[in-house]
Amino acid sequence: MSGPFHNASNFKIDNLEIVQANTVTYAGKSALERLEEHISPGAAHNSDERSDAPKCHPETRAAVQDEILSWITDGDVDAEPKRLLWLTGPAGTGKTAIAGSIAETCSERGLLAATFFFSSFSGSADRRSKTCLVPTLAYQLRKLPGLQDVSKAVLFSIENDPAIFRTRLKDQFTELILKPFRQYHGQYDASNLPKVIIIDGVDECEPSTPPDKPLTKDEAQIAREKEHFEVLNALLDAARDPAFPFRIVVVSRPEHQFTSFFSEVASATTLKLFLDDKYNPDADIELFLNAKFAEIRRRYHLPASWPTQEDIATLVTNASGQFIYAATVIRFVDTRTTLPQEQLDCVLKLQKETDGDEFTSNPFQALDALYSHILRTCTDPLATVAWIRAIFTVFQDTSHKHPKELPAFFWRQFIERTPGEMECLLGCIPSLIHLPPIEDRVSAITIYHKSLIDFLETGTRCSGLYLGHHLVLIGYGRRFLPIIRGQGPHIPAGTELDREEFLSHFLSLSTWPWPRPGYSPEEEAIFLTSDARWWIDRYLDDERIQQFERASQVAVILQALHASVSQLWLHLRRC
């Protein structure tokens, strides 16, 4: 090989561009590497993160799955073909399980083009945000056989505008997906391509909120709806584009913004499927319960007469079409620390206790009674509720790092004042929450279904277990303050490395709960006698936290300290 640089070595050319075989590579990161940095691997239907995600039990939900699959494969022959399908239904009716099962079936049949499963309670922040939606879809689509030219066009778009990932969702969709397909429209055999893209849990897409600008409840709801509309409009634009060869399945709860969008803006483009009695959920729930109880019978060597058909019928009635009720019953009965017969008797007894209740119009009555019963088996139910709320809801809009991303190992150190306290607080409800074993330093705490949080945040549903936001913050602060004073966890860390790991997580989380009414003079004294300078230095020195976040947190510390000193000064003046 000869050329102007033949046998040359030890030299550098800045901003080198090499063009060869219709590909472009710049010195530094390639376009593909940039794309990979912005995807959400856990959002794919077959990701390791979703390995335990619910799927439809064999032979259940057959009618709705058949209808969706028929639309995917033969929807073009309908009298009025629709390019969007909206699958919706109340909480706990199995929407995500259906979406996951459809994705698996389509993947096996070569019909699946791409997937994105949002999850507001995932350990991955990128599954709660729209940020990674378009890059993840583009990444999956570019790998499809027969779309090599489209794939190159996607990468060229990134090379031409590396900042594309920070633009509006609509612009990302246009540049990374629609334009590449328009450019090569008619130059590939669309009949050989997969048919469908599945987007699940759009209602769980959360807005990104700066840590120093917490939103009120109303502002947060407006921001959520704005995010949802942006996602929906981008998907609608794609579905309407004649060069875009895929159908789109959108799955969400029937919240107002979704009902309005699909009934008005996207009505002409959308087939709507609502999970109601038309799909006979009772028969599917009965099938599921019989199969699961058969497994329990075999494991415990129980007679075939257990449970009775009357018991099964009662559970089916209680479920009111909600698969989450049936699934929670099975997890509760199969706890393995108590005889399953006794656990089932507890569940059936709840129905008798709630018969004639004034809230009979509540469709979640049986589920609420079950949740309440399970939580009340804890040593301190309100403390358990407080920490579920703290970890999964309270600080999600104000922390630098989402609490749900933090490992259970950190929360043990944060919460425990005596060894084993975490097990008493959260290990007591294995049918509702998965608490990783103590030796696991990586995995996060997970809840099995978002309906548990809905229950705990609605005072009329959880009754005596309801805690207001203020009370949760007070409980959090009473763990927080000793950490501030001691500059480490309540129980001393085993090694200095353990302490540093704890502090690293703590710095990324810290929401300074101060000043706030409700603390005792002794607790105020803890704060005022703590070494604020030490914490400020820690924030300023921790390069893992973005610079603006470090500055913001230092400002919060100084503001809290100033407010506390001011309060003390006023108190002294009154004396």
C-alpha positions, -999 to 999 in steps of 0.1 A, spaced: 0 0 0 14 35 -9 2 70 -1 13 103 14 16 88 49 31 54 39 54 42 67 48 74 86 46 71 124 45 92 156 25 121 143 -9 136 150 -36 152 128 -64 170 147 -100 165 136 -91 138 112 -119 127 89 -117 95 69 -142 87 42 -143 51 29 -169 27 18 -198 50 25 -189 53 62 -176 83 82 -154 81 113 -140 110 132 -111 109 155 -125 101 190 -160 86 195 -177 71 165 -214 79 158 -223 44 169 -205 49 202 -224 82 207 -257 65 200 -249 36 224 -242 62 251 -278 75 249 -298 42 248 -316 25 276 -306 -12 274 -331 -21 302 -361 -8 283 -359 -35 257 -385 -63 261 -358 -89 264 -334 -70 287 -318 -86 317 -335 -58 338 -369 -71 327 -361 -108 332 -386 -109 361 -412 -87 344 -447 -101 343 -459 -120 313 -493 -135 306 -497 -169 321 -501 -195 293 -536 -196 278 -546 -164 296 -555 -131 279 -558 -150 247 -586 -129 233 -569 -96 236 -536 -110 225 -552 -125 194 -569 -92 186 -536 -73 188 -517 -98 168 -544 -98 141 -541 -60 139 -503 -63 136 -503 -88 108 -535 -80 89 -545 -45 99 -539 -31 64 -570 -49 51 -593 -33 76 -619 -10 60 -602 20 78 -566 9 86 -551 23 117 -514 28 123 -516 32 161 -531 9 187 -537 22 222 -540 -6 248 -554 8 281 -572 -2 312 -572 4 350 -543 -2 373 -536 -39 378 -554 -53 348 -522 -67 332 -513 -42 306 -476 -46 309 -479 -84 310 -499 -83 278 -473 -59 262 -445 -82 272 -462 -113 260 -470 -97 226 -434 -85 223 -422 -121 229 -446 -136 204 -438 -110 178 -401 -115 183 -404 -152 178 -424 -147 146 -401 -120 132 -427 -93 136 -410 -71 163 -391 -41 151 -384 -23 184 -396 -19 220 -394 6 249 -408 -3 283 -411 28 305 -410 21 343 -413 48 369 -401 23 395 -372 9 376 -337 12 391 -326 28 358 -333 65 354 -333 62 317 -365 41 318 -384 69 336 -376 96 311 -382 103 274 -345 111 270 -335 77 258 -367 68 239 -357 79 204 -320 68 206 -331 34 219 -357 29 191 -332 41 164 -305 17 178 -329 -13 175 -342 -3 141 -308 2 125 -300 -35 134 -329 -49 114 -318 -70 83 -323 -52 50 -319 -17 65 -281 -12 61 -286 21 41 -310 34 67 -286 24 94 -258 44 77 -281 74 74 -289 73 112 -251 74 120 -245 102 94 -272 122 112 -254 118 145 -220 127 129 -235 158 113 -251 169 146 -236 153 177 -259 174 199 -290 158 184 -296 140 216 -303 173 234 -329 185 210 -367 182 213 -382 147 210 -399 156 178 -366 167 162 -348 136 174 -375 114 159 -373 133 126 -335 132 123 -327 98 137 -357 78 124 -380 95 99 -355 112 76 -334 80 72 -365 61 62 -376 88 39 -342 89 22 -344 53 13 -381 49 10 -389 24 -18 -353 11 -19 -359 -18 5 -386 -45 6 -409 -33 33 -429 -66 32 -398 -84 46 -395 -60 75 -409 -66 110 -443 -50 115 -445 -33 149 -430 -11 176 -443 -15 212 -441 14 237 -453 4 272 -460 25 302 -460 59 287 -479 72 317 -448 63 338 -426 88 318 -415 114 343 -403 150 336 -367 159 345 -367 185 373 -337 205 383 -328 195 419 -329 231 431 -363 237 417 -388 212 433 -423 214 418 -456 217 436 -480 188 431 -500 207 405 -469 218 387 -456 182 387 -488 170 372 -487 196 344 -451 187 337 -460 150 335 -488 157 310 -465 178 289 -440 150 287 -467 125 278 -481 148 250 -446 152 236 -441 115 234 -475 109 219 -472 136 193 -438 123 182 -453 88 178 -483 102 159 -461 120 135 -443 88 128 -475 68 123 -488 94 98 -455 94 78 -459 73 46 -422 64 46 -424 50 82 -431 12 77 -441 2 112 -473 1 133 -470 13 168 -486 -2 200 -489 24 228 -498 11 263 -508 33 292 -534 38 319 -565 57 308 -555 90 323 -572 122 310 -544 133 287 -542 99 270 -580 96 266 -581 132 252 -553 126 228 -564 93 214 -601 104 212 -594 137 196 -560 144 181 -552 109 170 -587 95 167 -585 88 129 -552 70 133 -559 49 164 -575 16 173 -584 17 209 -586 -15 231 -598 -11 267 -593 -40 290 -628 -45 303 -652 -74 307 -654 -79 270 -621 -98 273 -634 -120 301 -607 -114 326 -625 -135 353 -619 -167 333 -582 -158 328 -578 -150 365 -594 -183 374 -571 -201 351 -541 -183 366 -551 -190 402 -558 -227 395 -523 -231 379 -505 -213 407 -523 -231 435 -515 -264 418 -478 -254 420 -482 -246 457 -500 -279 464 -472 -299 448 -445 -280 468 -463 -285 501 -479 -319 493 -514 -306 499 -546 -324 489 -562 -318 455 -593 -304 473 -573 -273 485 -584 -246 478 -620 -253 471 -638 -241 440 -658 -218 463 -625 -203 475 -613 -198 439 -646 -182 430 -644 -158 459 -609 -147 449 -620 -142 413 -648 -120 424 -625 -100 447 -601 -94 419 -627 -74 399 -607 -80 367 -574 -69 383 -546 -95 378 -524 -77 403 -548 -88 431 -545 -124 420 -507 -122 417 -504 -105 451 -526 -132 467 -504 -159 453 -472 -142 465 -487 -138 500 -500 -174 502 -466 -187 490 -446 -166 515 -429 -199 528 -427 -186 564 -463 -195 572 -485 -224 561 -502 -216 528 -536 -227 541 -533 -202 570 -523 -174 546 -552 -181 523 -576 -182 552 -564 -147 561 -571 -134 526 -606 -150 525 -614 -136 559 -607 -101 546 -636 -103 522 -660 -111 550 -647 -82 571 -652 -58 542 -686 -70 531 -711 -42 536 -683 -16 539 -694 19 530 -669 21 502 -684 -7 481 -682 15 451 -644 14 453 -632 -10 426 -599 -15 445 -617 -25 477 -604 -61 478 -569 -51 467 -568 -23 493 -579 -47 520 -551 -71 510 -524 -44 509 -536 -31 543 -535 -66 559 -501 -74 546 -486 -41 557 -502 -44 592 -483 -77 597 -451 -56 601 -438 -48 635 -443 -11 629 -466 -6 599 -464 32 598 -426 31 598 -427 6 569 -450 28 550 -428 59 557 -397 42 542 -416 29 512 -428 64 506 -394 79 512 -375 56 489 -401 54 461 -419 87 460 -409 116 482 -375 126 468 -378 116 432 -381 153 421 -355 168 444 -326 145 446 -295 145 424 -297 107 421 -330 91 421 -335 71 453 -348 41 433 -313 38 417 -295 35 450 -287 0 461 -305 -17 490 -270 -19 506 -270 19 509 -305 21 524 -296 -5 550 -267 18 561 -290 49 559 -319 34 579 -304 10 604 -296 22 639 -293 -14 650 -284 -44 629 -314 -61 613 -337 -31 615 -341 -30 577 -354 -66 577 -380 -56 603 -391 -26 582 -391 -39 546 -382 -76 548 -415 -83 564 -435 -78 532 -419 -101 505 -452 -103 487 -451 -66 480 -414 -57 478 -382 -75 469 -354 -67 493 -320 -80 481 -300 -101 505 -275 -83 528 -245 -95 508 -258 -79 476 -241 -45 473 -256 -36 439 -292 -44 435 -320 -19 443 -351 -24 463 -380 -31 440 -418 -31 444 -439 -55 424 -465 -31 412 -471 6 411 -506 1 425 -490 -2 460 -478 34 457 -512 45 444 -527 29 475 -503 45 500 -507 80 485 -545 80 486 -557 87 521 -593 74 514 -579 40 504 -551 33 529 -570 49 559 -549 45 590 -517 38 570 -517 72 553 -488 95 560 -486 131 547 -455 143 528 -445 164 559 -445 134 582 -424 113 558 -399 141 556 -397 144 594 -389 106 596 -363 110 569 -347 139 587 -344 120 619 -321 95 601 -304 122 582 -293 144 611 -271 118 629 -254 110 596 -246 147 592 -232 149 627 -213 116 625 -201 120 589 -210 84 582 -237 58 587 -254 52 621 -237 18 624 -200 24 617 -190 10 583 -168 -21 583 -140 -5 564 -130 30 552 -139 19 517 -174 10 529 -177 45 545 -165 62 513 -190 42 492 -218 52 516 -209 89 515 -207 88 477 -243 76 475 -253 99 503 -239 130 486 -258 121 454 -291 118 472 -290 144 499 -321 165 503 -314 186 533 -346 185 553 -340 217 571 -353 240 583 -387 223 588 -413 225 615 -416 194 637 -381 189 650 -372 190 686 -347 215 702 -323 185 706 -326 178 668 -320 214 660 -289 213 682 -276 183 662 -278 203 630 -263 235 644 -234 217 660 -225 197 628 -195 205 607 -210 223 577 -176 232 564 -167 195 562 -198 187 542 -193 217 519 -157 205 512 -170 170 504 -195 183 479 -170 206 462 -144 178 460 -167 151 446 -162 152 409 -188 124 404 -215 150 410 -220 176 383 -206 210 390 -239 229 390 -253 202 413 -224 206 437 -229 244 438 -266 240 442 -262 216 472 -237 239 489 -261 267 485 -288 246 501 -265 238 531 -257 274 536 -293 285 533 -304 258 558 -276 268 582 -285 305 578 -322 299 584 -314 278 615 -291 304 630 -317 331 623 -344 311 641 -320 306 670 -313 343 671 -350 352 671 -355 327 699 -327 342 720 -340 378 715 -374 367 728 -359 353 760 
